[in-house]
Amino acid sequence: MNFIPTEIPEVVIVEPRLFRDERGYFFESFSKQTFDAGIRSVQFVQDNESASRYGVLRGLHFQKPPHAQSKLVRVVRGRVVDYAVDIRFGSPTFGRYVAVELSDQNFRQLFIPRGFAHGFVVLSDEVVFQYKCDNYYAPQSEGAIAWNDPDLNIDWRIPSEDIILSAKDQANRSWKELTADEDFCRLFPYNQDLYK
């Protein structure tokens, strides 16, 4: 596997080594030993899969400690742009984001560590999206940021009129509201190990 740092180095693109022949292809999508050596030691405990159609936007989501999650995400069918927003208070990239296209053609995965909000938007007619999490889903610890926040100014790469949101994601808080909340600013301090 190749591990490629993004503009925010803790967010890492994972490119598997593909073996092709006349029958098709094979690749190792995950190896704990390789992942731990290349990125960091993470104990994934839950695998999730979603299916969505063009324009569906899921995000920007995070879970608060003690249920904070890292994610390793990939596309099985279709194409998305995947986003990670730095919400680590005090980080030099606080409030900045990384956008990476994931598809069934490039086989890329994206590692989103704790201290980042995550979302994606579907570019293809449909998509099957999979992700590993290193903590269990805890609805009482859910947090989210508005997809169209003017301060984050995220380029979702499709017309805003094509965006399809859940009722819950339509009500997400703005970046200004969140960063004015002292409790939010204490969730993911930049200089602390978020894995302890």
Steps between C-alpha positions, in 0.01 A plus 500: 500500500601859439426757771469854364470794742254773400527876560409414860759227562297301755237436232653231279413353159549124487570347159497120485727296274285356224564163337325462163480212255254361246266393782469848652687646796594442863612741770537502874258767623622492859786349699532611862873433498559712188257773609649531849853523358400752229260728688443419867371222722120495477263230617200505263190352666210571262449482121218698336360520147262745338341527156414843361402664173639800316490820706469336841717681750571334834674720756678671647496257793713421804460323832596670825737338752498248657342358182722686250567304182769458239372379164654321204264556208478366144265468204399155375287627212472851355675825581498754784698794625588435863572779750679526833475827699753569776309569825803470734500825696842664481604313187676710233244359253195548729194554279676393180402198295639232272302373198592171329317324217436132575369264234474142383760596238776651715454256795614771740405504866517792742599486866321764709644515854325603818458875519356535150145537370421279202265520203464401137294584194403256224614587146388182320147372437536281808770410749573224749717644776677305775678613810680355798470673838719465805214569740138390507218723380366700795197713405519697826847623399417614146619838382478668159579813302278659235600383152464848349676695773634827351809506723611151397409583138517138381494433127268198470563483122136469400227768472343582839153438352601135444592442866278249684513509882340309784268700727765473772777639278280793398505614865877481564663792685724761338875517555455839675246352743721201576822695552319746731408202720770441765396136535565440129843665521597263782404181311812448288797698633781501244781431747334196661516137391143437387558123510551469878 
